[in-house]
Amino acid sequence: MAEDSSMRDAGQGMRRLAEIMRRLRAPEGGCPWDLEQDFHTIAPYTIEEAYEVADAIARRDWAALKGELGDLLFQSVYHAQMAEEAGHFDLAEVIEAISEKMIARHPHVFGDGEMRSAAGQTEAWEAQKAAERAARAQGGVLDDVPLALPGLTRAVKLQKRAARVGFDWPDAAQVVDKIAEEAGELVAARDQLGPAEVAEEYGDLLFVMANLARHLGVDPEAALRGANEKFARRFRAIEAALGAQGRRPEDSSLEEMDGLWDAAKRAEKGG
């Protein structure tokens, strides 16, 4: 009974949010800023909100996550409203489409499909998506990998697609060999070629690093976010140590800061 009440509340809340969006975009009495927006101008905000959701999860800030999920939900409502105005589709169709997709992709829950392990379900999910792409008459294996994805994420998705048709290294060891090769080409470009060639070789190296992450079962974006946070945390420890002496990093030497970095590293590892 409580579950039914929760669903009713969610439905009412969704209708209220949709009405708020309609008011914001109303030609008479709407918000001037919202009226000026289109799919292209709103898309960067949508991406930003998705990252803020991920950030709240990484920080385990559940109160912030509630707000960030609301912001992300509002982005979906925003795009649906603009689509309705243009005669493409409306919010109800968006909800119906995702509902039907989830039912179709989980026959073991909503139908008489066989129950699988998590790994088996992932494989079945990918097979279902491939069938859906074929039904939409996609021209090629890579055609619908979104261009707007973060670079490392898109690299992994491109590689996964190619791997499904057999274009892949058989193991991580060969990827490591390729990393060494690409690193050598980057050094050669740095010494012998111009900025454009250096950038190209650097991109090749990053692409292969993303491939290694895939072979190791690592999310490269998450790994890099973790490395970023670790760097920031240890650098703040340097600032704190120097601040206790009434000094700042610019008043220190590289050797001293390296020593403080190592001390912060040892403290983190309990050494």
N, C-alpha and C positions, 0 to 999 in steps of 0.2 A: 504493500500500500504506500509506504514511504517512497519506494522507487517510482511508482506511478505519479505521485505528487511532484517528485523531483523533475520528471520528464515534462509534466505540464508546466512547471515553473520555467524550465529551459525553453520550451516552445514559446511561452508568453514573452520571455526575455528576448528571444530571437526576433519575434515580431516587433517588439518595441525598438530594438536596435535598427531593424530595417526601416521603420518609420522615421527614426531620427535621421538616418542617412537620406531618406527621401526629402525630408525637410531641409537638410543642408544643401541639397542639390536643386531645390525648387526654384524655378526662374523668378518667381515672385516671393520675396521674403527670405530667400536662401542666403547662404554664406558666400560672399564674393570670391573668397579664395577657393572654396570647394567647387564653385561653378566654373572656375578657370581650369580645373585639373582634367587630365585625360589618362588613359591607360599608361602612356609612356612616362608621364610625370609622377604618377603614383607608384609605379613599379619599384623605384629605388627605396621608397618607404617600406614597401612590403618586404623586400630583402632585409632591410635594416631591422624590422620588427622580428623577423625569424631569427636573426642573430641575437637579438636581445632575449628571446625565449631561451636560446641555447646558453647564453651567459648566465641567466638566472638559475638554470638547471646546474651548470658547472659550479656555481657558488652555493648551491643548495638553499637558495633564498626562496622559500615557497610562497611567502607573501608577495614578493616581487613577481614570481612566476604567474600568479593569478592575474596580476595587472598586465603582464606582457602577453599572456595568452589572449586576454581581452583585446589588446591592441592588434594582435595578429588576426583575430577573428574579424575585427572591424575592417581590416584590409580586404578580406574576402567579400564582406558586405559592400564595401566601396566599389570594388571591381564589378560585382554583380549588378549594382545599381547603374553604373555607367553602361554595362552591357544591355540592360533592359531599356535604357533610354535610346540606345542605338538599334534596338530591335533584334539583338543577337540571342539573348536568353535572359532569364530572371533568376532570382535567388532560389526559388522553389525548384527550378530545374537543376541548379548546381547541387542542391541537397539530394535530390532524387538521383542524379548521376553518380555521386559518390556512394550513396547507399546501395545502388544496384551493383556498382563495381566491387564493393566490399563483399557483398553476398556472393557474386560470381567467383571471387578469388578465395573464398573460404567454403568450398563445398563440404568439407569435413565438419563444419559447424552448422551451416544452414541447409545442407542437403544430405545425400547419402554417400558422400565421398569418404575415402579411407583416412583415418586419423594418422598424421605423420609426426615425426620428430620436428624440432625447430629447424634443423638443417634441411630435412626433407620438405618442409613447408616453404622454406626459402627457395628451393629448387623449383617447386611447383608454382610458386608465385611468379618466378622469372619466366617459366614456360607459358603461364597464362598471359603475362604482359606481352611476350613475343607473339602469341596468337592474336592478341588485340591489335598489335601493330600491323600484323599481316592483314587483318580484316580491314584496317584503315588504308591498306595499300601503300604502306611506307616504301619509298624507293630503295633504301639501303639500310644496312644493319645499324649505322650510326646516325641516321637522319634526324631522329627526334630527341637526341641528347641535348638538353637546353644549352644555348650559347651563354646565357646569363649566369650559369653556375659559377661559384668560385673556381679558380683555375685548377687547384689540386683535386677538388671534388669531381670536376668535369673530366680530368685526366683519368681518374679511376673508373668512372662510368664508361668512358670510351674504351678503356682497356678491357673492362668486363664484357662489353658487347663483342669486341673482337675475339676475346677468349672463347665465347660461346660457340663460335664457328671455327675454332681450332687455331686461331692466330695468337699464340702465347708461348712464353718460355715454359718449359716443363717444371722448373723448380727455381727457388730463390737464388741458388748458387750462381746460375747463369745470369740472373739479373744483377747480382753483385759484380760479376765480371764486366757487364755492360756499363755499370756505374763507373768502374775504373777507366774504361775506354772513353766514356763521355767526359770524365774529369780531365783526362789527358788532352782531349780535343779542345776543352775550354782553356786550358793553360796555353796550348799552342796558339789559339785564337787571340788570347790576351797579348802574347809576345809578338805575333806576326800580322794580325789583321786589325780591322777597325771596330768601332763600337757596335755596329749593326751585327757583325759576325759574332762578336763576344756575347751579345744579348741572345742570339739564336742558339749558340752552344750552351749558354746557361739555361735556356728554356728546355733544351734536350735533356740536360742533366736533371732538372726538376721533374721532368716527365718520367724519366726512368726511376727516380727516387719514389715517385707516386706508385709506380709499378711494383717496386719492392715492398712498399707498405701494403699493397693489395695481396701480394704473395704471403706476407707475414700476418695477415688478418688485422692490420692496423689502419685506423682511420687517419689519414695524413693531416686533415684539417684539425682534428681533435689533438693529434700529437703536437702539431705546431702551436696550437693555442696553449697546450700545457707547457711547452718550451718557452713561449712568450711570458707566461705567468711566472715560471721559475726564474727567468732572467730578471723580470721586474722585482720579484721578491728578494732576490739576492742583491740586486743593485740598491734596493731600499735599505738592506742591511749595511751596505757600504756607507750610504748616506747617514744612517743612524750612528754608526761607529765614529765617523768623522764629526758628526754633529755633537756627539758627547764631548769632543775636544774643542768645540767652537769653530770647526772648520767645515769646508764644503768640498765636493769632489774636485772642483777646479783648483783648489788649494793643495791638492795631493798629487802624487806621482802615479804613473801607471803601475810601477812595481808595488807601491803601497796598496793600491786598490786591488791588485791581483791577490795580494796576501789576505786582504779583508774578504775578498770573494771566496778564497779557499776556506777561510774560517767560517763563513756563512754556510758553505757547502758541507763542511764537517759537522757543523751544528745541526743541520737538517738531517744528516745521516746518523746523528747520535754519537759521532766520534769525538 
